[in-house]
Amino acid sequence: MEANNSQVNQRIATIAAHLNPSNNSQTVGPLGLERRDCRAKGGSAGFKVAILGAAGGIGQPLAMLMKMNPLVSVLHLYDVVNTPGVTADISHMDTGAVVRGFLGQQQLEEALIGMDLVIIPAGVPRKPGMTRDDLFNINAGIVKTLCEGIAKCCPKAIVNLISNPVNSTVPIAAEVFKKAGTFDPKRLLGITMLDVVRANTFVAEVLGLEPREVDVPVVGGHAGVTILPLLSQVKPPCSFTPKEIDYLTDRIQNGGTEVVEAKAGAGSATLSMAYAAVKFADACLRGLRGDAGIVECAYVASHVTELPFFASKVRLGRSGVEEIHPLGLLNEYERVGLEKAKKELAVSIQKGVSFVNK
């Protein structure tokens, strides 16, 4: 009977704690906005994940999908606006991850301490007529500031970078980490998974297959001609006509523009990007857990070509990138595409490096 009373009292105390949060679980920032520490009972065993830019077009669906991931035990949502509302909303989902919101630059460090994985979708989206490079001057500064926080507060975290232009923002992050003395090339990954997701979808349409049965390696970078789908290496093995190769390559390279134009000024690819980012983040978490054979495409510090950064298939593990796969056998069409991709990539990489060292 005493045990029952004890359990009842514990439940009442838990409910009371939810209804009347203690001072520890609710802080008021300088703008008078509350930051709630919203948590399910206990919180599952798993990894601590932070999303920087969690209130944005990609950040919100990304946060929702990460709250659904059973490998996530703590989910930190950071942004410069609107995080209290997003945090309160997502915290009502009946999954195990503890959700905490952080608002504004003054709470960035608190958001990052102790994180295993940091996902960065922060920045402005592309609008019609804008190239990814048009975003550079705004997003470059945002990424630099966030990475300075990571270097200080969770230098061992795996960093998944989404903020465009990825071809330049990953080199920016690397330079920031080098200056701080914390750079580990295995732990910095630019997310190019959306190119793979699009390639799988578009190739499956042409072949009349279920997209999840298709695997298309996409190498190079994450903008225009730097996106190089290796259609000769598609699984299951298949062949395409020259016309199909032109159509598929062009559509995969310009998938982002397709969405920007369809949204007609209302944003860029946010939902499919969030889906792709979560698919990649889940692969990183399974690697951290010690699962074997986790191979995905990502834009990383690489020796696959003469360039310092390049996207190709990588094997993920407990330390991040554990192996970088070679490109394999390319056909003539892909070899020509590779040279075009490298030429543009070299300029984008240098632009990122110069931004930090100017």
C-alpha positions in Angstrom: 0.0 0.0 0.0 2.8 2.4 0.9 4.4 1.6 -2.5 1.2 2.5 -4.2 0.9 5.8 -2.3 4.5 6.6 -3.2 3.8 6.0 -6.9 0.6 8.1 -6.7 2.5 11.0 -5.0 5.2 10.8 -7.6 2.7 11.0 -10.4 1.0 14.0 -8.7 4.4 15.7 -8.3 5.2 15.1 -11.9 1.9 16.6 -13.1 2.3 19.5 -10.7 5.8 20.1 -12.1 4.4 20.3 -15.6 1.5 22.6 -14.6 3.7 24.8 -12.4 7.2 24.8 -13.8 10.0 25.6 -11.3 12.2 28.6 -11.8 14.9 26.2 -13.3 12.6 25.2 -16.2 11.5 28.7 -17.2 13.7 31.7 -17.8 12.8 35.1 -19.0 15.2 36.7 -21.5 15.9 40.4 -21.9 13.0 40.8 -24.3 10.6 39.4 -21.6 10.1 36.2 -23.7 9.9 32.9 -21.8 12.1 30.0 -22.6 10.4 26.8 -21.5 12.1 23.5 -20.7 9.5 21.2 -22.0 10.0 17.6 -21.3 8.3 14.2 -21.4 8.6 12.2 -18.2 12.1 10.9 -17.8 13.4 11.3 -21.3 14.7 8.4 -23.3 18.3 7.2 -23.5 19.8 8.5 -26.7 21.7 11.5 -28.2 21.5 15.2 -27.6 20.7 17.1 -30.7 20.6 20.9 -31.3 18.9 22.6 -34.3 20.3 26.1 -35.0 17.7 28.0 -37.0 14.8 25.9 -35.6 12.0 28.5 -36.2 12.7 28.9 -39.9 11.1 27.2 -42.9 13.4 24.2 -42.8 13.9 24.4 -39.0 10.3 23.8 -38.0 9.6 20.6 -40.0 13.1 19.5 -39.1 12.5 20.0 -35.4 9.2 18.1 -35.7 10.8 15.1 -37.5 13.7 15.0 -35.0 11.2 15.0 -32.1 9.9 11.8 -33.7 13.3 10.1 -33.9 13.7 7.5 -31.1 17.5 8.0 -31.1 17.1 11.6 -29.8 16.8 12.0 -26.0 17.3 15.8 -25.8 16.3 18.3 -28.6 17.5 21.9 -28.3 15.8 24.4 -30.5 17.7 27.7 -31.1 16.8 30.7 -33.2 16.9 34.5 -33.0 13.1 34.7 -33.2 10.0 32.6 -32.4 11.6 29.7 -30.6 9.3 29.8 -27.5 6.3 29.2 -29.7 7.9 26.4 -31.8 9.2 24.8 -28.6 5.9 24.8 -26.8 4.2 23.4 -29.9 6.6 20.6 -30.6 6.9 19.7 -26.9 3.3 18.5 -26.9 4.2 15.6 -29.2 4.0 12.3 -27.3 7.5 11.1 -28.0 10.4 10.6 -25.6 12.8 13.5 -26.6 13.0 16.4 -24.1 12.6 19.7 -25.9 14.2 22.9 -24.8 14.0 26.3 -26.6 16.7 29.0 -26.7 16.1 32.5 -28.0 18.7 35.0 -29.3 22.4 35.2 -29.4 22.7 35.4 -25.6 21.4 31.8 -25.2 23.4 30.3 -28.1 26.1 28.9 -25.8 23.5 27.4 -23.4 21.8 25.7 -26.4 25.1 24.1 -27.5 26.7 22.7 -24.3 26.9 18.9 -24.2 25.4 18.3 -27.7 26.3 15.2 -29.7 24.9 16.4 -33.0 24.3 20.0 -34.2 22.2 20.6 -37.3 22.4 24.1 -38.9 19.6 25.2 -41.3 19.9 28.9 -40.1 20.0 31.6 -42.7 17.8 33.2 -45.4 16.1 31.2 -48.1 16.6 31.6 -51.8 14.0 33.7 -53.7 13.2 33.6 -57.4 16.1 34.9 -59.5 18.6 34.5 -56.6 21.5 32.1 -57.0 22.9 30.3 -53.9 25.8 32.8 -54.1 23.4 35.7 -53.7 22.8 34.3 -50.2 26.5 34.2 -49.4 27.0 37.5 -47.7 24.1 37.1 -45.3 24.5 33.4 -44.5 28.3 33.4 -44.4 28.2 35.7 -41.3 25.5 33.6 -39.6 27.4 30.3 -40.1 30.6 31.9 -38.8 28.9 33.1 -35.6 27.2 29.8 -34.9 30.4 27.8 -35.6 32.3 30.0 -33.1 29.7 28.9 -30.5 30.1 25.2 -31.4 34.0 25.5 -31.2 33.6 26.9 -27.7 30.7 24.8 -26.3 30.6 21.4 -28.0 33.8 21.0 -30.1 33.4 17.2 -30.3 29.9 17.4 -31.7 29.1 16.1 -35.2 28.0 19.2 -37.3 25.5 18.8 -40.1 25.5 22.0 -42.2 22.5 22.9 -44.4 22.8 26.7 -44.7 23.4 27.6 -48.3 25.6 28.0 -50.2 26.9 24.7 -48.7 29.8 24.7 -51.2 31.1 27.8 -49.3 29.6 27.5 -45.8 31.4 24.2 -45.1 34.8 25.7 -45.8 33.8 28.7 -43.6 32.9 26.3 -40.7 36.2 24.5 -41.2 38.2 27.8 -41.1 36.4 28.9 -37.9 37.2 25.5 -36.2 40.8 25.6 -37.4 41.2 29.1 -35.9 39.8 27.8 -32.6 42.0 24.7 -32.7 39.0 22.3 -32.7 38.8 21.3 -36.4 38.1 17.6 -36.9 37.4 16.9 -40.6 35.5 13.7 -39.7 32.9 15.7 -37.7 32.0 18.4 -40.2 29.5 17.3 -42.9 27.7 19.4 -45.5 24.2 17.9 -46.2 23.8 17.1 -49.9 21.2 14.5 -49.1 18.4 16.5 -50.8 20.2 16.0 -54.1 20.3 12.2 -53.5 16.6 12.2 -52.4 15.7 14.1 -55.6 17.8 11.8 -57.8 16.2 8.7 -56.3 12.7 10.1 -56.9 13.3 11.3 -60.4 15.2 8.1 -61.5 12.4 5.9 -59.9 9.8 7.8 -62.0 11.7 7.1 -65.2 12.3 3.4 -64.3 8.8 2.9 -62.9 10.2 1.8 -59.5 9.4 2.5 -55.8 11.9 5.4 -54.9 13.1 3.6 -51.8 14.4 0.8 -54.0 16.6 3.2 -55.9 20.1 4.4 -54.9 21.7 7.1 -57.0 25.2 8.3 -55.9 25.4 12.1 -56.2 28.9 13.6 -55.9 30.6 17.0 -56.2 28.8 19.8 -54.4 25.3 21.3 -53.7 24.6 23.9 -56.4 23.9 23.7 -60.1 26.6 22.0 -62.2 28.5 21.0 -59.0 25.7 18.5 -58.4 26.8 15.4 -60.3 24.5 12.4 -60.3 26.4 9.2 -61.3 23.7 7.6 -63.3 26.0 4.8 -64.5 26.2 3.6 -60.9 22.5 3.5 -60.1 21.2 0.6 -58.0 19.5 -1.5 -59.1 21.7 -1.7 -62.3 20.0 -0.1 -65.3 20.7 1.8 -68.4 19.4 5.1 -69.7 19.1 6.7 -73.2 21.2 9.8 -73.8 18.0 11.8 -73.7 17.1 10.4 -70.3 20.5 11.1 -69.0 20.3 14.8 -70.1 16.8 15.1 -68.6 17.6 13.5 -65.3 20.9 15.3 -64.8 19.3 18.7 -65.6 16.3 18.1 -63.3 18.5 16.8 -60.4 20.9 19.8 -60.8 18.0 22.3 -60.9 15.6 20.7 -58.5 16.0 23.6 -56.0 15.2 26.1 -58.7 12.1 24.1 -59.7 10.7 24.5 -56.1 11.8 28.2 -55.8 9.9 29.0 -59.0 6.8 26.9 -58.1 6.6 28.7 -54.7 6.7 32.0 -56.6 8.4 34.1 -53.9 7.1 32.2 -50.9 10.3 30.4 -50.2 12.6 27.6 -51.3 12.6 23.8 -50.7 11.9 23.5 -47.0 9.8 20.3 -46.5 11.8 18.0 -48.7 15.0 19.6 -47.3 13.8 18.9 -43.7 13.0 15.3 -44.8 16.5 14.8 -46.4 18.2 16.4 -43.4 16.5 14.1 -40.9 17.3 11.1 -43.1 21.0 12.1 -43.0 20.9 13.1 -39.3 19.4 9.6 -38.5 22.3 8.0 -40.4 24.8 10.1 -38.3 23.1 9.0 -35.0 23.0 5.3 -36.1 26.8 5.7 -36.8 27.3 7.3 -33.4 25.4 4.3 -31.8 27.9 2.0 -33.5 25.7 0.5 -36.3 27.8 -1.0 -39.1 27.6 -0.2 -42.8 26.0 3.3 -42.7 26.9 4.8 -46.1 25.5 8.1 -47.4 26.7 11.0 -49.6 28.0 14.1 -47.9 30.1 17.2 -48.7 33.3 16.8 -46.5 37.0 17.5 -46.3 38.3 15.0 -48.9 41.2 13.7 -50.9 38.9 12.1 -53.6 39.9 14.9 -55.9 42.6 17.6 -55.7 40.0 19.9 -54.1 39.9 20.3 -50.3 36.2 19.6 -50.1 34.0 17.3 -52.2 30.8 15.3 -51.9 30.9 11.6 -52.3 29.8 8.5 -50.5 31.1 8.2 -46.9 30.9 5.6 -44.2 29.6 7.0 -40.9 30.5 5.7 -37.5 31.3 6.7 -33.9 33.7 9.4 -34.9 31.7 10.8 -37.8 33.2 10.1 -41.2 35.2 6.9 -40.9 35.8 6.3 -44.6 35.5 8.3 -47.8 34.6 6.1 -50.8 36.3 6.7 -54.1 34.2 7.9 -57.0 34.4 4.5 -58.8 34.3 4.1 -62.6 32.8 7.1 -64.4 31.6 7.2 -68.0 32.6 9.9 -70.5 29.5 12.1 -69.7 30.3 11.9 -66.0 34.0 12.7 -66.5 33.1 15.9 -68.5 30.5 16.8 -65.7 33.2 16.2 -63.0 35.6 18.7 -64.6 32.8 21.3 -64.8 31.8 20.7 -61.2 35.4 20.9 -59.9 36.0 24.3 -61.7 33.0 25.9 -60.0 33.6 24.2 -56.7 37.1 25.5 -56.5 35.8 29.1 -56.7 33.1 28.5 -54.1 35.5 26.9 -51.6 38.0 29.7 -52.0 35.2 32.2 -51.4 34.4 30.6 -48.1 38.1 30.4 -46.9 38.7 34.0 -47.9 35.6 35.2 -46.0 37.0 34.0 -42.7 40.6 35.0 -43.3 39.9 38.5 -44.8 
